[in-house]
Structure formats: structure tokens, C-alpha cells
Amino acid sequence: MNVCGFPGCTSTAALRCSRCQATYYCTKEHQRSHWKTHKKNCVVATIVVAPATPLTKVASSPSRGRYLVSARPIARATTILSEPPLIPPVLQSHNQDLRCPYCFLPTPSGSPHLSCLAKIKLNAELRQDFEGEATANAQLLPHRAPPTIVLAARCLRRLFTPANSSNNNVADSRFLSLTDNLELMESGLKSRLQQIARLVIRYYNMSRGGESATTEPGLADAVGVLARINQNGFTVADSELQPLGIGIYLQAATNVNHSCKPTMVSSFGLKEGEPPRLIMRTIQSVGVGVELSNAYIDTGQAKADRRSELQSSYCFSCECVACVSGLYEASAAQYEEVKASGISVQKYLDEGNFEAAARVLRGVLPSYEKALFANSPNLGIQLYKLCKLLEYHGQDLGLAAECRRRAEEILTVCYGEEDILVREIRRR
Ligand SMILES: C[S@@+](CC[C@H](N)C(=O)[O-])C[C@H]1O[C@@H](n2cnc3c(N)ncnc32)[C@H](O)[C@@H]1O
């Protein structure tokens, strides 16, 4: 209990001097009257700030390897990770005439922005990538090398070209430290990687220009690189989940495990003059010690299908909370309905039949809600699509407004207020 600091007053005091935080008063009158005397001794309180506890820590288990957990309670919509790529991502072929190959933002001709060109010119590795790939691509015309092959050749150049190996040993060893799961891989996937590895070596030779390697990469080296890309690569996508390209992001690949009911979602920050940045944000609030996970696959599938995809593509038996506890279940039928409706909505959109597209999307929305996890960006995107279709026809504007509101809420959690799509929705 605190006693009033006014001379002679013995009342209980709840008001505190905001400056020194040490003297208490029973009323404002006593505080005001005492100020002339008190100010001679009143010293501004020093606030001792405890060193901030990091948000996350890395845990590990024999069967799941390293994984990220929260070190203190974390609010929904918190950015947990934001990192540049370890190896510059490669644009997908169908985007090559529309987007800058360095920052992935749209450009009128698909050629790099001036600021991106300046970055490329200043960096010997990037210069080799872009000049070598231009030479190789010219030889391949009218075909285009798939992005995985181009990315694998970029990795091989960093591992085998002497100009690079002297200054980039750290990046090399970090890439090689990524899990390849070759021992666990099913023979079908392994032999596909071996076939692609031959093409990687050819593309590497076509794109390495005048550089000679200290040792020539062999098939096993190319398979190792492809296996690491296969197990750790991220599809770089825009906010509407349209794939733009493929890249390697070290922190995420090293520490973030998969969950069928993830606590985070990933997105990509596109900025002129920089390669795409990977961002992971929480989509729910989490207590201490909760795993911070991301979905590697489409989690709308039924449990058996999810587990079979994770086993055949990523070589592990999923131990996530949803698989272990059976908390979250989508039925195969719901997922099939969602997939089929996605195809017919796109068909109607291509035909310009927006009314039919809106009807199908509206009908399938309840299945989307059941199949997708809470705050899934895909749900936000579908809601926004329906809002635009309804508004276009001036139909059911009440539902359109509700879809817009929910889309804004979900996508703001996933991407933050600065995201292009979120800003577009807010302007509507
Ligand atoms: C990209 S790495 C993630 C980091 C990895 N835990 C490590 O220590 O390097 C993917 C590997 O993590 C493990 N993993 C990821 N999610 C898992 C899950 N839900 N259940 C079991 N293992 C998982 C698998 O071994 C998988 O091949």
C-alpha cells in the first residue's frame, strides 16, 4: 500500500508521479500543491529494459530434424522470417517476356530494370549467370530451358567455377549443407533426377562462357544439386499465388518444417533492384514452444493423399500436429469439388462468361472453407475473386461487400498492409 506524499497526509495513494514514478498521491489536488517542493528532488525514472527474448528458437528431434518454435507468445500477423535468396531465383519461362529476370516485377519488355542491371553488372557471379544464360538460351531457341535446370546450372557455377569458389566458399558450403534426402528417395524420383541431371550438365556447359572449372562437375554432382533444389526449393509466387519462378532460401530450408495445419504462410516481397525476398508470417497467435511451420504442399487434400505426396516428393512421413492428432480433416470429395470448380471457373473466365464463373465460385465457397486451413491465402483470394465478379454484375452487393471484408482481413494477416493486393482491396 502506498501513502500520499503530501506533507501531513496519511491517506492511501493510487496516483503516481509520472516523472519519477516513486512518489504517490491520494488526489490530483495534493499532487499539484506538492509539485513546487517535490520537483527539487524529482528525478526522471530510469527504465531498465530487459534484453528482448528472441521470438523464435530452433529445436530438433531425431525424426524431424531441426524445426522452428516460438520462444515467447507471438501475435497473429507477425513477420517471423524475411530473407533474401541464397542463389538468385530463376523466372519461369512463361513470365520471361513480361517480368524483370532479376527482381521479378513486371517490365514492359521483360528486360531488366536499370537498377537491376546495375546490380547485375557490379556482381561477377550475377554477370556470369545472366551473360552465360543469354548465350545458352540463344542456342536453344525456339525452346526455353526449364527454370529448375537453369537454377541447377547456377548452383553448379557457384560450386565449380574458380572465380566464384575463391570468394564464395561460404555460400557453397551452405548450399551443400541442405538436406538432399537421396538415401530415402524412391527410385522413380531418383531416376527422374538422373535424367534431368544430364540436361543440367549440358546447360551448365552452354552457359558457363569462357570460364573453365577447376574440376568438371559430374553426373553425381548435378544429381546432388537437383536433389537439394527438389527438397528445399521454393516456388516464388505473387500474392494471388501465381507461380513466378523458383529459388533457394537458406533459413527457411534449414529450419522450417512442414505442417498440414501450418502456423505460418510464406509470401514474396518484390522490389526493384533486389531479388525476391521470402517472408513468413504467423496466421494465428501462438503460445510459447509452439512449432512455427509452413505448408510444403496443397493441404486441402485428404489426409491419405497429403501423406502420400509428402512421402513420394519429400521423402518423409509427416509428423505434424494435424496428422498425429487427426485434428484437421478435409475429405477427398471436398477437395475434388474445389479442384474441379477451379477449372470450370477459369474456363468461364476465359470465355468471358463472368456470371457463370460467379455462380460456380459462390456454390463451391463452403467447400473451400472446409478444405482450407483458417486464414489460408487461397481462401482470401477466392473471396476477393467472388467479390469482383458479383460487383461487376451489380448482383448481390451485400454478399460482395462481405467477401471483400473477409478477403481483406485474411490477406492482411497473410501479407501485411503494404502488399499490392491488400492495397488494391482496400482501395475498392
Ligand atoms: C526443408 S527441410 C526442413 C529442415 C529439416 N528439418 C532439417 O533439419 O534440415 C525438410 C526435411 O525436414 C523434415 N520434415 C519437415 N517437415 C516434417 C514433418 N511434418 N514431419 C516429419 N519430418 C519433417 C524431413 O526430414 C524433410 O525432408
The ligand as a Tripos MOL2 file, in Angstrom:
@<TRIPOS>MOLECULE
LIG
   27    29     1     0     0
SMALL
NO_CHARGES

@<TRIPOS>ATOM
      1 C1         13.4580  -28.3950  -45.8970 C.3       1 LIG1
      2 S1         13.9570  -29.4890  -44.6670 S.3       1 LIG1
      3 C2         13.4650  -28.6720  -43.2030 C.3       1 LIG1
      4 C3         14.5560  -28.6540  -42.1780 C.3       1 LIG1
      5 C4         14.9300  -30.0100  -41.6450 C.3       1 LIG1
      6 N1         14.1170  -30.3870  -40.5240 N.3       1 LIG1
      7 C5         16.4050  -30.0530  -41.2790 C.2       1 LIG1
      8 O1         16.7610  -30.3630  -40.1530 O.co2     1 LIG1
      9 O2         17.2120  -29.7890  -42.1800 O.co2     1 LIG1
     10 C6         12.7860  -30.7710  -44.8980 C.3       1 LIG1
     11 C7         13.0300  -32.0050  -44.0600 C.3       1 LIG1
     12 O3         12.5560  -31.8060  -42.7210 O.3       1 LIG1
     13 C8         11.8670  -32.9530  -42.2290 C.3       1 LIG1
     14 N2         10.4380  -32.5950  -42.0410 N.ar      1 LIG1
     15 C9          9.8340  -31.4670  -42.4410 C.ar      1 LIG1
     16 N3          8.5430  -31.4360  -42.0670 N.ar      1 LIG1
     17 C10         8.3150  -32.6030  -41.4130 C.ar      1 LIG1
     18 C11         7.1490  -33.1790  -40.8140 C.ar      1 LIG1
     19 N4          5.9770  -32.5500  -40.8010 N.pl3     1 LIG1
     20 N5          7.2720  -34.4150  -40.2650 N.ar      1 LIG1
     21 C12         8.4590  -35.0750  -40.2680 C.ar      1 LIG1
     22 N6          9.5880  -34.5750  -40.8250 N.ar      1 LIG1
     23 C13         9.5270  -33.3530  -41.3950 C.ar      1 LIG1
     24 C14        12.0130  -34.0090  -43.2950 C.3       1 LIG1
     25 O4         13.1590  -34.7600  -42.9920 O.3       1 LIG1
     26 C15        12.2560  -33.1880  -44.5540 C.3       1 LIG1
     27 O5         12.9820  -33.9150  -45.5020 O.3       1 LIG1
@<TRIPOS>BOND
     1     1     2 1
     2     2     3 1
     3     2    10 1
     4     3     4 1
     5     4     5 1
     6     5     6 1
     7     5     7 1
     8     7     8 2
     9     7     9 1
    10    10    11 1
    11    11    12 1
    12    11    26 1
    13    12    13 1
    14    13    14 1
    15    13    24 1
    16    14    15 ar
    17    14    23 ar
    18    15    16 ar
    19    16    17 ar
    20    17    18 ar
    21    17    23 ar
    22    18    19 1
    23    18    20 ar
    24    20    21 ar
    25    21    22 ar
    26    22    23 ar
    27    24    25 1
    28    24    26 1
    29    26    27 1
@<TRIPOS>SUBSTRUCTURE
     1 LIG1         1 GROUP 0 **** ****
